[in-house]
Amino acid sequence: MGALSAPRLRSATRGDWAQLLRFCVVGGSGWFVNLLVFTSLVAVGAHHLIAATGAFAVAWCSNFILNRLWTFRRPGSAVVQGARHLGVSLAALTANLVILQVLVLVGLPPVAAQALAIVLIAPAAFLANRRWAFR
């Protein structure tokens, strides 16, 4: 089963749902950190794409630590998991920047566009992290 293939909901266990809930809690904290940094950078005049990249860097650190220790709880090399998580996160950042730019171009304010872009990317990021980064 590929990292981004559709999950089989019928075979999901309580543990699978609990892990998804933990991922959402970690993601929510990362979303808050990301938007706080993003808003701060935009407020001081940073372009929205630069602000999104800076906010990503800050949020990535806390998300990796929390996902490694709490969400996925998988043994293995922190370096390998960190590199894989970074790969997933960089792919998510790329998609985020594209969505952010499109939303800003259609008239959404940058902070609202960033908030929505993060939410839209989250399901794919969960699957890729679960099935590849922290497998």
C-alpha positions in Angstrom: 0.0 0.0 0.0 1.5 3.3 -1.1 2.0 6.3 1.3 -0.8 8.2 -0.3 -3.2 5.4 -1.2 -6.7 5.6 0.2 -7.1 4.0 3.7 -9.4 1.1 4.3 -11.8 2.5 6.8 -13.5 -0.8 7.5 -10.3 -2.3 8.8 -9.3 0.7 10.9 -8.8 -0.2 14.6 -9.4 1.9 17.7 -5.6 2.4 17.7 -5.7 3.8 14.2 -8.4 6.3 15.2 -6.6 7.3 18.4 -3.4 7.9 16.3 -5.4 10.1 13.9 -6.7 12.0 16.9 -3.2 12.5 18.3 -2.0 13.6 14.8 -4.8 16.2 14.7 -3.9 17.5 18.2 -0.2 17.8 17.1 -1.3 19.3 13.8 -3.6 21.8 15.6 -0.7 22.9 17.7 1.5 23.2 14.6 -1.3 25.1 12.8 -1.4 27.6 15.7 2.4 28.0 15.8 2.5 28.3 12.0 -0.2 31.0 11.9 1.4 32.9 14.8 4.8 33.0 13.0 3.1 33.7 9.6 1.0 36.5 10.9 4.0 38.1 12.7 6.2 37.9 9.6 3.4 39.3 7.3 2.8 42.1 9.9 6.5 43.2 9.6 6.2 43.3 5.8 7.4 39.9 4.7 5.9 38.6 1.4 3.3 35.9 2.1 5.3 33.1 0.5 8.5 34.0 2.5 6.3 34.2 5.6 4.9 30.8 4.9 8.3 29.3 4.5 9.6 30.8 7.8 6.5 29.7 9.6 7.0 26.2 8.2 10.5 26.0 9.6 9.4 26.9 13.1 6.3 24.6 13.1 8.2 21.7 11.6 10.5 21.3 14.6 7.7 21.0 17.2 5.6 18.8 14.9 8.4 16.3 14.4 9.2 16.0 18.1 5.5 15.6 19.1 4.7 13.2 16.2 7.8 11.1 17.0 7.3 10.9 20.7 3.5 10.9 21.0 1.5 10.4 17.7 3.3 7.5 16.0 5.5 6.2 18.9 7.5 4.0 16.5 11.0 2.8 17.4 13.7 3.6 14.9 16.4 6.1 14.1 15.4 9.7 14.9 17.7 10.8 12.0 16.0 8.5 9.5 12.5 9.4 10.8 13.5 13.1 10.8 14.8 13.0 7.3 11.6 11.2 6.1 9.4 13.6 8.0 11.3 16.5 6.5 10.7 15.1 3.0 7.0 14.7 3.6 6.9 18.2 5.2 8.8 19.8 2.2 6.3 18.2 -0.2 3.5 19.5 1.9 5.1 22.9 2.0 5.4 22.9 -1.8 1.7 22.1 -2.1 0.9 24.7 0.6 2.8 27.4 -1.2 0.9 26.7 -4.5 -2.5 26.7 -2.7 -1.6 29.8 -0.7 -0.6 31.7 -3.8 -3.8 30.7 -5.7 -6.0 31.6 -2.7 -4.3 35.0 -2.3 -4.6 35.6 -6.1 -8.4 35.0 -5.9 -8.7 37.6 -3.1 -8.4 35.7 0.2 -6.4 37.6 2.8 -3.0 36.0 3.4 -3.6 34.7 6.9 -7.0 33.2 6.0 -5.4 31.7 2.9 -2.6 30.2 4.9 -5.0 28.8 7.5 -7.0 27.1 4.8 -4.0 25.8 2.8 -2.7 24.0 5.9 -6.0 22.3 6.5 -6.2 21.2 2.9 -2.8 19.6 3.0 -3.2 17.8 6.4 -4.9 14.5 5.2 -2.2 13.7 2.7 0.5 14.7 5.3 -1.0 12.3 7.8 -1.0 9.4 5.4 2.5 10.0 4.2 3.8 10.4 7.7 2.1 7.3 9.0 2.9 5.1 6.1 6.4 6.2 5.3 8.1 8.7 7.7 7.2 6.9 10.9 6.6 3.3 9.6 
